[in-house]
Amino acid sequence: MITLSRREVIWISFMLFSMFFGAGNLIFPPFLGQSAGESVWVSLIGFILSAVGLPILGVVAIAKAGTFYDLASRVHPLFAWVFPFLIYVSIGPGLAIPRAGSLAFEMGMAPFLPQEMAISPYSLLVYTVVFFGVVFWLSLSPSKLIDRFGKLLTPALLTLIVLIFLMSLVTPMGAPTAPVEKYAAHPVIQGFLDGYLTMDALAALVFGIVIANTLRSKGVNDSRSISANMIKAGLGAGLLLTVIYVMLGILGSQSAFLGRAENGAQILTSLVNHLFGESGTVILGIVFTIACLCVSIGLVTSCSQYFQGLFSGLSYRIWVTILCLLSMAIANLGLTQILSVSVPILGAIYPVAIVLIVLALFGRWIPASSKVYPTTVGLVACFGIVDMVNGTFLNHQWDFWLTFLPLYKEGAGWIMPALLAACVGMLLDFGKKAASVYKRGPVS
């Protein structure tokens, strides 16, 4: 089994971290910190379990299964085509890539423009042309991602975040205040749900193909070596994510003296202005731009590799071109429009991804041919569709019935259906095994 050097594993870990760490990952922890206040550490535990634990388990699940297709095939061959397609479209050109372009403009460019230019659609158009032009150029050579991410963009991003945190240690800051709303009643659960909303577990399933191909470019070709090195890189990226989330959470917990904010972007803006003055806006703009750029490149690369394999008639370069142009066009529709359509769809498919990851990790006890896969994934998928229809088209008319499910109000109503479906799958496995023994007859 081929093992990479420690230095190479570190660079790949940096690359994976930067692919996970986008603008959304920047703004959730500070908002959690300000809202949780004195309970920030308790809430951070829940946040890290979902925002770090689930994505890294996703990387491990893909490493163990071989590919995303192999894992999804355990449910049904048709599901193995439909579900990955939905994920790649949803977190690729359907939401995450255009959102990154829009947020990079709002945080990295708009603050430096006159008011009339900042709100002009033409300014956004010009910016996204340049932004996705850079994404296009850097995505054309996926084999060079380690050099670009691991050795350049990620260290720059980490340095800036650490600089902001260190400055807070030598600058007078406010004390954490009492937790508010759900952070006061259930700080761990609310922290877990905040991390759940980062949607990085979906990204873990998508990024598996990029990490595997990167390892192959390094001469790692056998499945055992690829699996082992993917797990190492996942753990390294998880450690980096944890450290940065803790820093951002602590910063948020000390920001109440600057006034209550509606989101994490406002908190970070107020904080860096307090710490660095007018130059803080420049620092924050660079941080957001690098984070959005890294995520966009990672998603364009992984989506292009996936679609090239799915539709072999078009080259990787053509798919990079298509995705960059499509993402640029959708980014100019505006962030509100993008979220109104895509977020409900993501909310429906995210629990299915979690179930797949969990089942894959129990591969020693749940074989690939087990009925647990189709029963559990099938029922959770049905629940996700019902919940999406209820929230999107029916204005929550079915809430009366759905609230009978445990944890539904907390945003995790799919858990009980998943457990019941898993039990049904186990019973079907037992019945199949018993029928097989019965047909063979008694052993003489």
Phi, psi and chi 1 to 4 in degrees:
 res  aa     phi    psi   chi1   chi2   chi3   chi4
   1 MET       -  126.5 -175.2  173.6   70.1      -
   2 ILE   -80.3  130.1  -60.2  175.1      -      -
   3 THR  -119.4  129.5  -57.6      -      -      -
   4 LEU   -72.0  160.1  -63.1  178.5      -      -
   5 SER   -68.9  161.3   67.8      -      -      -
   6 ARG   -60.3  -37.9 -178.8  178.4  -61.5  177.8
   7 ARG   -63.1  -43.0 -174.2 -171.5 -177.0  108.9
   8 GLU   -66.3  -39.3  -71.4  175.2  -46.8      -
   9 VAL   -63.7  -38.9  171.7      -      -      -
  10 ILE   -63.1  -44.5  -70.1  174.1      -      -
  11 TRP   -63.2  -40.4  -69.1  135.3      -      -
  12 ILE   -67.5  -36.8  -64.8  175.8      -      -
  13 SER   -62.2  -42.1  -62.7      -      -      -
  14 PHE   -60.4  -43.4  -85.9   20.7      -      -
  15 MET   -60.9  -46.2 -178.7 -174.8   79.1      -
  16 LEU   -65.4  -40.0 -177.2   57.0      -      -
  17 PHE   -57.3  -47.6  163.1   83.9      -      -
  18 SER   -67.2  -29.8   64.6      -      -      -
  19 MET   -70.8  -33.1  -68.2  165.0   69.7      -
  20 PHE   -76.3  -39.4  -82.3  129.6      -      -
  21 PHE   -86.4   95.4 -163.0   82.2      -      -
  22 GLY  -109.1 -165.3      -      -      -      -
  23 ALA   -63.7  -37.3      -      -      -      -
  24 GLY   -61.0  -37.7      -      -      -      -
  25 ASN   -69.0  -23.2  -54.0   76.2      -      -
  26 LEU   -75.4  -36.4  -92.6  170.2      -      -
  27 ILE   -95.6  -20.4   62.9  179.7      -      -
  28 PHE   -69.7  -48.7  -81.6  120.1      -      -
  29 PRO   -60.5  -43.2  -24.0   34.8      -      -
  30 PRO   -62.2  -38.7  -22.7   33.3      -      -
  31 PHE   -65.8  -40.6 -175.0   78.0      -      -
  32 LEU   -60.0  -44.7  175.1  148.1      -      -
  33 GLY   -61.9  -44.0      -      -      -      -
  34 GLN   -67.1  -41.6 -173.3  178.9   87.4      -
  35 SER   -72.6  -38.0  -58.8      -      -      -
  36 ALA   -77.6  -30.5      -      -      -      -
  37 GLY    56.1 -116.7      -      -      -      -
  38 GLU   -66.6  -18.2  -64.2  170.3  -11.1      -
  39 SER   -98.5   22.5  -59.6      -      -      -
  40 VAL   -60.7  -39.4   60.4      -      -      -
  41 TRP   -67.5  -37.6  -73.1  104.1      -      -
  42 VAL   -66.1  -44.6 -179.2      -      -      -
  43 SER   -66.0  -36.1  -70.8      -      -      -
  44 LEU   -64.3  -31.9  -83.3  173.7      -      -
  45 ILE   -60.1  -48.4  -69.4  173.3      -      -
  46 GLY   -63.1  -41.5      -      -      -      -
  47 PHE   -61.6  -45.6 -175.3   85.7      -      -
  48 ILE   -67.1  -35.6  -69.7  168.8      -      -
  49 LEU   -58.5  -39.6  -74.9  174.5      -      -
  50 SER   -93.9  -41.7   57.5      -      -      -
  51 ALA   -76.7  -24.1      -      -      -      -
  52 VAL  -111.1  -46.8  177.9      -      -      -
  53 GLY   -61.1  -50.5      -      -      -      -
  54 LEU   -63.2  -46.6  -72.0  176.7      -      -
  55 PRO   -60.7  -42.0  -24.9   34.8      -      -
  56 ILE   -68.8  -38.3  -57.7  -48.1      -      -
  57 LEU   -62.8  -32.3  -69.6  178.2      -      -
  58 GLY   -63.5  -43.2      -      -      -      -
  59 VAL   -61.7  -43.7  173.4      -      -      -
  60 VAL   -63.2  -41.7  173.8      -      -      -
  61 ALA   -61.6  -44.0      -      -      -      -
  62 ILE   -66.0  -39.1  -65.3  -60.9      -      -
  63 ALA   -61.5  -40.2      -      -      -      -
  64 LYS   -73.7  -39.0  -72.0 -179.7  173.6  -67.4
  65 ALA   -77.7  -27.1      -      -      -      -
  66 GLY   111.0  -63.3      -      -      -      -
  67 THR  -143.5  165.8   66.0      -      -      -
  68 PHE   -60.7  -39.0 -170.5    9.3      -      -
  69 TYR   -63.5  -42.2  178.2   84.1      -      -
  70 ASP   -61.0  -40.7  -66.6  -27.1      -      -
  71 LEU   -67.4  -46.6  177.5   56.9      -      -
  72 ALA   -67.4  -27.7      -      -      -      -
  73 SER   -65.0  -19.6  -64.8      -      -      -
  74 ARG   -66.8  -20.0  -61.3  177.0 -177.4 -178.3
  75 VAL   -85.4  -56.6  178.8      -      -      -
  76 HIS  -174.4  146.7 -169.3  -85.6      -      -
  77 PRO   -57.3  -39.2  -26.4   34.4      -      -
  78 LEU   -66.2  -40.9  179.6   60.2      -      -
  79 PHE   -61.5  -35.8  177.3   83.6      -      -
  80 ALA   -66.4  -17.6      -      -      -      -
  81 TRP   -95.9  -44.3 -172.1   90.6      -      -
  82 VAL   -71.8  -48.4  172.9      -      -      -
  83 PHE   -65.9  -48.5 -173.4   63.8      -      -
  84 PRO   -59.2  -37.4  -25.5   35.6      -      -
  85 PHE   -60.1  -45.3 -178.0   82.9      -      -
  86 LEU   -61.7  -41.0  -72.0  175.0      -      -
  87 ILE   -66.1  -48.3  -73.3 -176.2      -      -
  88 TYR   -61.8  -39.8  -83.4   97.9      -      -
  89 VAL   -69.6  -42.2  170.2      -      -      -
  90 SER   -68.0  -49.6  -63.0      -      -      -
  91 ILE   -93.1    1.4   72.1  167.1      -      -
  92 GLY   -97.5 -112.2      -      -      -      -
  93 PRO   -70.0  -14.7   25.0  -34.6      -      -
  94 GLY   -80.0  -23.7      -      -      -      -
  95 LEU  -151.0  -65.7  171.7   62.3      -      -
  96 ALA   -63.9  -44.1      -      -      -      -
  97 ILE   -68.2  -49.5  -56.8  174.5      -      -
  98 PRO   -61.1  -37.7  -22.8   33.1      -      -
  99 ARG   -62.4  -39.2 -178.6 -178.6   66.7  179.3
 100 ALA   -63.0  -41.1      -      -      -      -
 101 GLY   -63.9  -41.9      -      -      -      -
 102 SER   -66.0  -44.4  -63.1      -      -      -
 103 LEU   -67.8  -36.5  -79.5  172.4      -      -
 104 ALA   -61.0  -37.2      -      -      -      -
 105 PHE   -69.2  -47.0  171.3   76.1      -      -
 106 GLU   -64.4  -35.9  -68.6 -179.4   10.4      -
 107 MET  -100.9  -25.7  -60.3  -59.0  -61.3      -
 108 GLY  -104.6  -15.0      -      -      -      -
 109 MET  -128.8  -46.7  178.7   57.3   66.3      -
 110 ALA   -54.0  -39.8      -      -      -      -
 111 PRO   -60.7  -19.5  -23.9   35.1      -      -
 112 PHE   -99.8    1.8  -53.7  101.7      -      -
 113 LEU  -103.2  153.3  -62.0  175.6      -      -
 114 PRO   -58.4  153.1  -21.9   31.9      -      -
 115 GLN   -53.4  -43.8  179.3   65.9   24.9      -
 116 GLU   -68.1  -30.6   59.3  -85.3    9.6      -
 117 MET   -78.7  -34.3  -69.6 -174.4   63.1      -
 118 ALA   -63.7  -33.1      -      -      -      -
 119 ILE   -96.2    0.7   62.5  175.2      -      -
 120 SER   -77.9  132.9  171.1      -      -      -
 121 PRO   -63.5  -25.4   21.8  -32.0      -      -
 122 TYR   -68.9  -33.5  -63.0  106.2      -      -
 123 SER   -65.0  -44.0  -61.6      -      -      -
 124 LEU   -62.4  -40.7  176.0   60.1      -      -
 125 LEU   -61.7  -47.7  175.6   60.6      -      -
 126 VAL   -62.4  -43.6  171.7      -      -      -
 127 TYR   -62.9  -46.1 -178.3   86.3      -      -
 128 THR   -67.0  -30.3   52.3      -      -      -
 129 VAL   -61.7  -45.5  168.0      -      -      -
 130 VAL   -68.7  -46.4  175.4      -      -      -
 131 PHE   -58.4  -51.4 -179.6   87.3      -      -
 132 PHE   -76.8  -17.6  -74.7  106.0      -      -
 133 GLY   -66.4  -41.6      -      -      -      -
 134 VAL   -66.4  -42.7  174.5      -      -      -
 135 VAL   -59.1  -44.5  171.6      -      -      -
 136 PHE   -58.6  -49.0  171.3   80.4      -      -
 137 TRP   -62.4  -45.3  172.9   57.0      -      -
 138 LEU   -76.1  -17.8  -66.6  176.8      -      -
 139 SER   -88.0  -11.3  -61.1      -      -      -
 140 LEU   -69.4  -23.2  -71.4  178.3      -      -
 141 SER  -123.3   80.3  -57.0      -      -      -
 142 PRO   -62.4  -23.5   20.1  -31.5      -      -
 143 SER   -68.5  -16.1   60.8      -      -      -
 144 LYS   -97.6    9.8  -62.3  179.9 -179.9  179.4
 145 LEU   -63.3  -35.2  -74.0 -178.1      -      -
 146 ILE   -61.5  -44.6  -69.1  179.8      -      -
 147 ASP   -65.3  -38.7  -67.4  -30.6      -      -
 148 ARG   -80.6  -41.6  -68.8  166.5  175.3  168.2
 149 PHE   -84.7  -59.8  -80.0  177.8      -      -
 150 GLY   -63.7  -34.4      -      -      -      -
 151 LYS  -105.7   -7.5  -61.4  179.1 -178.8  179.6
 152 LEU  -132.0  -66.7  178.6   61.0      -      -
 153 LEU   -67.6  -46.8  -66.4  177.6      -      -
 154 THR   -63.9  -49.0  -56.2      -      -      -
 155 PRO   -57.5  -37.4  -27.4   36.8      -      -
 156 ALA   -64.7  -43.4      -      -      -      -
 157 LEU   -63.3  -46.4  177.6   62.0      -      -
 158 LEU   -63.6  -40.1  -68.9  173.2      -      -
 159 THR   -61.4  -43.5  -61.0      -      -      -
 160 LEU   -65.7  -42.0  -70.3  170.2      -      -
 161 ILE   -66.9  -42.3  -65.0  174.9      -      -
 162 VAL   -64.2  -37.5  170.7      -      -      -
 163 LEU   -61.1  -43.6  174.3   64.2      -      -
 164 ILE   -62.3  -42.7  -65.5  171.7      -      -
 165 PHE   -66.3  -44.9 -179.5   75.0      -      -
 166 LEU   -63.4  -36.9  -68.3  177.8      -      -
 167 MET   -63.7  -33.4 -169.2   66.0  177.7      -
 168 SER   -68.7  -23.6   72.2      -      -      -
 169 LEU   -75.0  -23.0  -61.5  179.7      -      -
 170 VAL  -110.8    3.3  -63.4      -      -      -
 171 THR  -115.3  134.4  -56.0      -      -      -
 172 PRO   -56.3  127.8  -23.8   33.8      -      -
 173 MET  -126.8  169.5  -61.7  -78.1  -74.0      -
 174 GLY   -83.3  161.4      -      -      -      -
 175 ALA   -86.4  151.1      -      -      -      -
 176 PRO   -59.4  141.1  -23.1   33.7      -      -
 177 THR  -102.0  178.9   56.4      -      -      -
 178 ALA   -65.6  142.2      -      -      -      -
 179 PRO   -63.7  152.8   21.3  -31.1      -      -
 180 VAL  -118.5  154.6  -61.2      -      -      -
 181 GLU    49.2 -129.5  -60.2  175.6   -6.8      -
 182 LYS   -67.2  -21.3  -65.6 -178.3  178.8  179.6
 183 TYR   -70.6  -21.1  -65.6   91.9      -      -
 184 ALA   -81.4  -39.1      -      -      -      -
 185 ALA   -82.9  -45.4      -      -      -      -
 186 HIS  -137.7   72.4  -52.4  -72.0      -      -
 187 PRO   -62.6  -38.3   20.7  -31.8      -      -
 188 VAL   -68.9  -46.7  175.7      -      -      -
 189 ILE   -63.0  -44.0  -66.5  176.9      -      -
 190 GLN   -66.0  -38.0 -171.3   57.1   40.5      -
 191 GLY   -63.1  -40.1      -      -      -      -
 192 PHE   -62.2  -43.7 -174.8   89.1      -      -
 193 LEU   -67.6  -34.0  -67.7  175.9      -      -
 194 ASP   -62.7  -42.5  -76.0  -11.5      -      -
 195 GLY   -68.8  -34.0      -      -      -      -
 196 TYR   -59.1  -35.0  174.5  101.6      -      -
 197 LEU   -74.8  -10.5  -66.6  173.7      -      -
 198 THR   -67.9  -19.8   62.7      -      -      -
 199 MET    62.5   21.4  -60.6  -68.1  179.1      -
 200 ASP   -74.3  -18.3  -82.7  -14.4      -      -
 201 ALA   -64.0  -36.2      -      -      -      -
 202 LEU   -65.4  -42.9  -66.7 -179.6      -      -
 203 ALA   -62.2  -34.2      -      -      -      -
 204 ALA   -61.5  -40.4      -      -      -      -
 205 LEU   -66.2  -34.5  -60.6  175.6      -      -
 206 VAL   -76.3  -41.5  168.0      -      -      -
 207 PHE   -75.3  -11.5  -68.4  151.0      -      -
 208 GLY   -55.8  -40.1      -      -      -      -
 209 ILE   -66.5  -34.4 -175.2  173.6      -      -
 210 VAL   -69.5  -45.2  178.0      -      -      -
 211 ILE   -63.3  -44.0  -57.4  -57.4      -      -
 212 ALA   -61.4  -44.6      -      -      -      -
 213 ASN   -67.0  -34.7  -71.9  -20.6      -      -
 214 THR   -64.3  -41.7  -60.2      -      -      -
 215 LEU   -64.4  -39.6  -69.5  170.6      -      -
 216 ARG   -63.5  -36.3  -68.5 -172.2 -177.0   97.6
 217 SER   -66.6  -19.0   71.5      -      -      -
 218 LYS   -92.8    5.9  -65.7  -68.3 -179.3 -179.6
 219 GLY    93.4    4.4      -      -      -      -
 220 VAL   -91.6  108.5 -177.5      -      -      -
 221 ASN  -117.8  -29.0  -66.8  -50.9      -      -
 222 ASP   -77.8  149.4   64.5  -74.9      -      -
 223 SER   -62.4  -37.3   57.3      -      -      -
 224 ARG   -65.3  -41.8  -73.6 -175.1   59.9 -159.4
 225 SER   -67.1  -42.1  -63.4      -      -      -
 226 ILE   -61.2  -45.1  -69.8  175.3      -      -
 227 SER   -61.6  -47.4  176.6      -      -      -
 228 ALA   -63.5  -42.9      -      -      -      -
 229 ASN   -73.4  -31.7  -74.6  -66.1      -      -
 230 MET   -63.3  -41.1  -80.1 -179.0   67.8      -
 231 ILE   -64.6  -42.8  -67.6  172.5      -      -
 232 LYS   -60.8  -45.6  -70.9 -179.8 -178.6  178.2
 233 ALA   -64.0  -38.2      -      -      -      -
 234 GLY   -62.6  -43.3      -      -      -      -
 235 LEU   -66.3  -39.0  -67.1  174.3      -      -
 236 GLY   -64.1  -44.4      -      -      -      -
 237 ALA   -64.0  -37.3      -      -      -      -
 238 GLY   -62.6  -39.1      -      -      -      -
 239 LEU   -64.1  -43.6  178.4   60.7      -      -
 240 LEU   -63.4  -44.0  -73.1  173.1      -      -
 241 LEU   -59.5  -42.5  -74.4  168.9      -      -
 242 THR   -61.6  -47.0  -60.2      -      -      -
 243 VAL   -61.1  -45.1  171.7      -      -      -
 244 ILE   -68.2  -40.5  -63.8  -57.4      -      -
 245 TYR   -62.6  -39.4  -73.7  151.0      -      -
 246 VAL   -64.1  -44.6  168.9      -      -      -
 247 MET   -59.6  -48.3  -71.7 -176.8 -179.5      -
 248 LEU   -66.5  -37.3  -67.8  172.9      -      -
 249 GLY   -63.9  -42.5      -      -      -      -
 250 ILE   -64.8  -42.4  -67.0  174.5      -      -
 251 LEU   -58.1  -43.4  -76.5  170.5      -      -
 252 GLY   -64.2  -37.3      -      -      -      -
 253 SER   -67.3  -21.1   69.9      -      -      -
 254 GLN   -98.2    8.2  -60.7  172.7  -23.0      -
 255 SER  -100.8    0.3   67.3      -      -      -
 256 ALA   -60.7  -28.9      -      -      -      -
 257 PHE   -66.8  -16.3   75.7  100.3      -      -
 258 LEU   -86.2   -3.8  -63.3  171.3      -      -
 259 GLY   106.5  150.5      -      -      -      -
 260 ARG   -67.3  140.7  -61.5  -64.4  -56.3  174.9
 261 ALA  -119.0  158.8      -      -      -      -
 262 GLU   -85.9  -22.1  -64.1 -179.8   -0.9      -
 263 ASN  -155.7  171.5   55.1   61.2      -      -
 264 GLY   -68.1  -27.1      -      -      -      -
 265 ALA   -64.5  -41.0      -      -      -      -
 266 GLN   -64.8  -39.4  -66.7  178.5    0.6      -
 267 ILE   -62.2  -48.2  -65.8  172.9      -      -
 268 LEU   -63.0  -39.5  -76.7  175.2      -      -
 269 THR   -61.4  -46.3  -59.3      -      -      -
 270 SER   -64.4  -39.6  -60.9      -      -      -
 271 LEU   -65.6  -50.0  -84.0  171.3      -      -
 272 VAL   -69.1  -29.7  -65.0      -      -      -
 273 ASN   -67.8  -37.0  -73.4  -23.6      -      -
 274 HIS   -67.3  -39.4  171.7   72.7      -      -
 275 LEU   -81.1  -36.6  -64.8  172.9      -      -
 276 PHE  -122.4   -0.9  -62.3   96.0      -      -
 277 GLY    72.4 -145.4      -      -      -      -
 278 GLU   -65.0  -29.4  -66.8 -177.1   -0.9      -
 279 SER   -68.3  -17.2   60.9      -      -      -
 280 GLY   -62.1  -34.7      -      -      -      -
 281 THR   -63.1  -37.2  -54.7      -      -      -
 282 VAL   -66.4  -45.4  177.2      -      -      -
 283 ILE   -60.6  -47.0  -64.8  174.0      -      -
 284 LEU   -65.1  -38.8 -170.5   60.8      -      -
 285 GLY   -61.0  -40.1      -      -      -      -
 286 ILE   -66.4  -42.9  -64.8  173.2      -      -
 287 VAL   -59.2  -50.0  169.4      -      -      -
 288 PHE   -63.8  -40.5  -93.5   89.0      -      -
 289 THR   -64.0  -45.2  -58.8      -      -      -
 290 ILE   -64.3  -44.5  -66.6  176.4      -      -
 291 ALA   -61.5  -45.9      -      -      -      -
 292 CYS   -66.1  -37.6  -68.4      -      -      -
 293 LEU   -65.0  -44.7 -165.6   62.4      -      -
 294 CYS   -61.9  -46.9  -71.0      -      -      -
 295 VAL   -63.9  -41.9  166.9      -      -      -
 296 SER   -63.2  -44.0  -63.2      -      -      -
 297 ILE   -63.6  -44.3  -65.0  167.7      -      -
 298 GLY   -61.2  -42.3      -      -      -      -
 299 LEU   -72.1  -42.3  -73.1  171.6      -      -
 300 VAL   -61.6  -42.3  167.6      -      -      -
 301 THR   -63.1  -50.9  -59.7      -      -      -
 302 SER   -66.7  -41.5   55.6      -      -      -
 303 CYS   -65.5  -40.2  -70.3      -      -      -
 304 SER   -65.3  -41.3  -62.5      -      -      -
 305 GLN   -64.8  -38.2  -69.5  175.8  -13.4      -
 306 TYR   -66.8  -49.5  167.9   75.6      -      -
 307 PHE   -68.8  -29.7  -73.4  121.0      -      -
 308 GLN   -63.7  -40.4 -178.9 -168.5   17.4      -
 309 GLY   -70.5  -32.2      -      -      -      -
 310 LEU   -78.2  -40.5 -166.6   62.6      -      -
 311 PHE  -121.9   85.9  -54.6  102.4      -      -
 312 SER   -67.8  -11.0   55.9      -      -      -
 313 GLY   -70.8  -18.7      -      -      -      -
 314 LEU  -111.5  138.7  -62.0  177.7      -      -
 315 SER   -76.3  166.8   67.2      -      -      -
 316 TYR   -59.6  -41.2  172.4   80.6      -      -
 317 ARG   -62.6  -40.0 -176.3 -174.2 -176.7   91.8
 318 ILE   -65.3  -40.6  -68.3  176.7      -      -
 319 TRP   -66.9  -38.0  -81.6  113.6      -      -
 320 VAL   -60.6  -42.1  170.4      -      -      -
 321 THR   -63.5  -46.8  -56.2      -      -      -
 322 ILE   -60.8  -47.3  -68.2  172.4      -      -
 323 LEU   -67.0  -38.1  -68.0  176.1      -      -
 324 CYS   -67.3  -43.4  -73.9      -      -      -
 325 LEU   -66.4  -42.6  -70.5  174.8      -      -
 326 LEU   -65.9  -43.5 -175.9   59.4      -      -
 327 SER   -64.0  -39.9  -61.2      -      -      -
 328 MET   -62.6  -42.0 -176.7 -176.8   68.9      -
 329 ALA   -64.7  -44.8      -      -      -      -
 330 ILE   -68.7  -35.6  -64.4  176.2      -      -
 331 ALA   -58.7  -31.7      -      -      -      -
 332 ASN   -81.0   -3.7  -79.4  -87.4      -      -
 333 LEU   -75.1  -21.2  -65.9  176.7      -      -
 334 GLY   105.2  144.1      -      -      -      -
 335 LEU   -63.4  -38.2 -169.9   58.5      -      -
 336 THR   -61.9  -43.2  -57.9      -      -      -
 337 GLN   -64.4  -41.3  -68.3  -75.7   -9.0      -
 338 ILE   -62.4  -47.9  -62.2  170.8      -      -
 339 LEU   -66.6  -36.8  -65.4  176.9      -      -
 340 SER   -63.4  -28.6   64.6      -      -      -
 341 VAL   -94.0  -42.0  174.6      -      -      -
 342 SER   -86.9  -35.0  -58.9      -      -      -
 343 VAL   -60.3  -44.1  167.6      -      -      -
 344 PRO   -59.7  -36.3  -23.8   34.7      -      -
 345 ILE   -66.7  -43.5  -62.2  175.3      -      -
 346 LEU   -62.1  -39.5  -73.6  173.7      -      -
 347 GLY   -62.6  -28.0      -      -      -      -
 348 ALA   -78.7  -37.1      -      -      -      -
 349 ILE   -92.6  -16.4   64.4  178.3      -      -
 350 TYR   -63.2  -45.2 -161.5   77.2      -      -
 351 PRO   -61.0  -33.4  -25.1   35.4      -      -
 352 VAL   -63.0  -41.0  177.6      -      -      -
 353 ALA   -63.7  -41.4      -      -      -      -
 354 ILE   -62.6  -43.5  -65.3  176.9      -      -
 355 VAL   -61.5  -44.1  167.2      -      -      -
 356 LEU   -59.7  -44.0  -91.8  178.9      -      -
 357 ILE   -61.8  -47.7  -68.5  171.0      -      -
 358 VAL   -62.7  -44.9  172.2      -      -      -
 359 LEU   -62.9  -39.3  -67.8  179.0      -      -
 360 ALA   -63.4  -34.6      -      -      -      -
 361 LEU   -71.8  -19.6  -63.4  175.4      -      -
 362 PHE  -100.1   31.5  -75.6   89.4      -      -
 363 GLY   -60.3  -25.3      -      -      -      -
 364 ARG   -66.8  -30.9 -179.4  177.0  -62.0 -179.7
 365 TRP  -106.7  -21.5  -59.0  -82.5      -      -
 366 ILE  -119.8   96.6  -55.3  175.2      -      -
 367 PRO   -65.7  163.0   23.5  -32.6      -      -
 368 ALA   -61.3  -27.0      -      -      -      -
 369 SER   -88.2    2.0   59.5      -      -      -
 370 SER   -64.3  145.1  172.4      -      -      -
 371 LYS   -71.2   -9.7  -64.9  -65.1 -177.2 -177.5
 372 VAL   -62.1  -35.7  172.5      -      -      -
 373 TYR   -61.8  -57.4  -82.1   92.5      -      -
 374 PRO   -67.0  -36.0   20.1  -30.9      -      -
 375 THR   -69.2  -46.1   56.4      -      -      -
 376 THR   -69.4  -50.8  -52.3      -      -      -
 377 VAL   -63.9  -39.4  170.3      -      -      -
 378 GLY   -62.7  -46.5      -      -      -      -
 379 LEU   -69.3  -40.1 -172.7   55.8      -      -
 380 VAL   -64.7  -38.4  170.8      -      -      -
 381 ALA   -64.1  -41.9      -      -      -      -
 382 CYS   -62.5  -42.4  -71.1      -      -      -
 383 PHE   -61.8  -42.7  169.8   82.6      -      -
 384 GLY   -61.2  -40.3      -      -      -      -
 385 ILE   -66.2  -44.1  -66.6  172.1      -      -
 386 VAL   -61.5  -44.9  168.7      -      -      -
 387 ASP   -64.6  -38.2 -166.3   33.7      -      -
 388 MET   -66.1  -44.2 -179.9 -176.8   66.8      -
 389 VAL   -63.2  -40.8  170.7      -      -      -
 390 ASN   -62.5  -43.3  176.1   50.9      -      -
 391 GLY   -81.7  -28.0      -      -      -      -
 392 THR   -94.7  -44.3  -55.1      -      -      -
 393 PHE  -107.6  -25.9  -58.0  105.7      -      -
 394 LEU  -106.5    4.1  -60.6  179.6      -      -
 395 ASN    54.1   41.6 -164.4   26.3      -      -
 396 HIS    64.2   33.1  -61.2  -81.4      -      -
 397 GLN   -68.2  -23.2  -66.7  180.0   21.9      -
 398 TRP   -94.5    8.0  -65.9  -15.5      -      -
 399 ASP   -57.5  -35.2  -82.7    2.4      -      -
 400 PHE   -57.0  -40.4  174.8   79.1      -      -
 401 TRP   -82.7  -39.8  -56.9  104.4      -      -
 402 LEU   -69.7  -27.4  -68.0  172.8      -      -
 403 THR   -69.4   -9.6   50.8      -      -      -
 404 PHE   -71.1  -19.5  -76.5  102.1      -      -
 405 LEU   -73.8  132.5  -72.9  170.9      -      -
 406 PRO   -58.0  139.8  -22.9   33.0      -      -
 407 LEU    69.3    7.8  -60.3  177.6      -      -
 408 TYR   -64.5  -43.2  179.3   77.8      -      -
 409 LYS   -63.6  -26.5  -67.5 -178.7  179.5  179.6
 410 GLU   -85.2   -3.1  -72.9   77.0   15.5      -
 411 GLY    93.4   13.3      -      -      -      -
 412 ALA  -131.1   42.5      -      -      -      -
 413 GLY   -68.3  -12.1      -      -      -      -
 414 TRP   -76.4  -13.5   57.1  -89.9      -      -
 415 ILE   -65.7  -47.2  -68.4  179.4      -      -
 416 MET   -63.4  -46.1 -176.6   55.6   66.9      -
 417 PRO   -56.8  -37.1  -27.2   35.6      -      -
 418 ALA   -64.6  -43.6      -      -      -      -
 419 LEU   -65.1  -43.4  -66.1  174.5      -      -
 420 LEU   -63.6  -43.1  -67.9  175.5      -      -
 421 ALA   -65.9  -35.9      -      -      -      -
 422 ALA   -63.5  -39.9      -      -      -      -
 423 CYS   -63.6  -40.9  -67.7      -      -      -
 424 VAL   -62.6  -43.0  171.3      -      -      -
 425 GLY   -61.4  -40.3      -      -      -      -
 426 MET   -64.8  -40.0  -68.8  177.5 -174.0      -
 427 LEU   -63.7  -39.9  -70.9  174.5      -      -
 428 LEU   -65.1  -39.5  -68.4  174.0      -      -
 429 ASP   -61.6  -43.7  -74.1  -17.2      -      -
 430 PHE   -63.8  -42.9  178.7   78.6      -      -
 431 GLY   -63.9  -40.0      -      -      -      -
 432 LYS   -64.5  -41.6 -177.6  178.7  179.3 -179.7
 433 LYS   -66.8  -40.7 -175.5  176.6 -179.4 -180.0
 434 ALA   -65.7  -39.4      -      -      -      -
 435 ALA   -65.6  -37.2      -      -      -      -
 436 SER   -65.4  -41.3  176.9      -      -      -
 437 VAL   -65.5  -39.4  172.0      -      -      -
 438 TYR   -64.2  -40.9  178.0   76.7      -      -
 439 LYS   -66.5  -34.1  -73.7 -179.1  180.0  179.3
 440 ARG   -71.6  -24.3  -70.2 -160.2  -57.1  -94.3
 441 GLY    81.6  173.6      -      -      -      -
 442 PRO   -66.0  145.3   25.6  -34.4      -      -
 443 VAL   -86.1  122.5  178.5      -      -      -
 444 SER   -82.9      -   57.1      -      -      -
